[in-house]
């Protein structure tokens, strides 16, 4: 006869669940704190540059910033995304060996694509060329600093990522002061990258790991089943933003790029929340999948729905913001950026909703499905952004992007539902 469970045995699962929830909340909190430090630093840089240089020069700075975003997503797809998917919660020795190779791969990507940016900048000349030359110089440091953040979250030590971003923010203050004296876009790009180099070097001391670029080829070969799909997926995302920015500049003018970037800065605090969660959501979804696979769909729904609701609330707050405060924050960029608040908010809400499904697909290692979703979403983004610009200028581009993002979110959720069914059938 099976003995009846004692009171202590009944309460133990409940206590274990509470402990697990506290651990998840702790890791999510460090993700939010880290991204708050990182994004508020970027927000401050954007505001400082916008107020110092004006809308046209700020548009040039935004083009360099968006190019960095493309390169960053290349490095994440090849180096850090496979690290997070396969080594979150792994034994320390495995994590350290993987991090050394992953950070080496990120350095290799930064060096190679930095050289391309440098050559492109030398060929372009004019206002845009010097900014791209300086971006090429600082790209390796920027990518290495980002790699440490994801590596620390994969290890469950988000506090170290937070401290690393604080170091970057502190180093950025004197660098920005020096750049302001120079008064050029190139000087601000150099200051931004030089302060990131300080944090990148500090990350080596934090982790006790030395990046191994000579092992990058082995890392890429071992992770090619995920890495190359994530590469295409990430590049299609950031490349779509880049194409929209270049196309918008060609159709409407460089000032329109600055207006769009200004609207993004107004959403900056919420985007900090969105990106902060993205640092840990894939790792947490992978943990949910290992421990309670039947809860993954609910976890993703709560994650995406919560982010979409928060985006709408932040957009509503922006609409109530006095115009004087907006002018104080963005200077001359405010008048054009304020017209984009509603469509920009809807676009971010759609992206937040879709990010919940994206985290689930990453945790399931359903790289083919997630790649399919991202290619569709990116095509809609470019088509909506440029089509809207051709019809109704900057405002039309913003509404086209909002509609495209909501359509893309629907596709993400349809693919996650199919992937969960396949996983449950395979488990059965």
Number of C-alpha atoms within 10 A of each C-alpha: 3 4 5 8 9 8 8 8 10 11 11 11 11 11 11 11 11 12 12 12 12 12 13 17 12 15 23 21 17 23 28 23 22 28 26 25 23 21 23 18 20 18 20 16 19 22 20 18 25 26 18 16 17 16 26 19 20 27 27 22 28 24 23 25 18 19 18 25 19 20 24 24 24 27 30 27 23 27 31 26 27 26 26 27 21 18 20 23 18 14 10 11 9 11 20 19 13 20 30 22 25 32 30 24 30 32 25 23 25 26 19 13 19 23 17 15 25 20 15 17 21 16 12 14 13 10 16 20 21 23 27 30 26 23 26 27 21 23 27 24 23 26 29 29 26 23 28 27 26 26 29 23 25 27 19 21 16 26 18 20 28 22 19 26 27 18 19 24 23 14 19 22 16 13 18 21 13 14 19 18 9 12 14 18 26 23 19 24 26 21 23 25 23 21 23 28 22 19 26 26 15 18 26 16 11 15 15 11 16 16 20 18 19 12 16 23 13 14 24 19 11 12 16 15 14 21 25 18 20 27 21 19 24 27 25 23 22 21 21 22 21 23 18 23 26 17 20 25 19 12 15 16 17 22 21 26 27 27 26 26 25 30 24 21 22 25 20 19 17 23 21 22 20 24 20 23 25 21 25 26 26 26 29 27 25 26 18 19 18 13 11 10 17 14 12 23 20 11 19 25 18 13 20 25 18 15 26 24 14 17 28 19 14 16 22 14 10 17 13 8 11 9 13 10 11 18 15 12 19 24 19 16 26 22 15 19 25 21 17 22 23 19 21 25 26 22 23 26 29 27 24 28 28 27 28 31 28 28 27 32 27 24 24 22 18 19 19 14 18 26 19 16 22 23 19 18 24 24 16 22 27 24 19 23 30 26 19 20 25 16 12 15 18 28 23 20 28 28 22 25 29 26 18 24 25 22 18 24 24 16 18 26 24 12 20 25 15 11 19 19 12 12 15 11 9 8 8 6
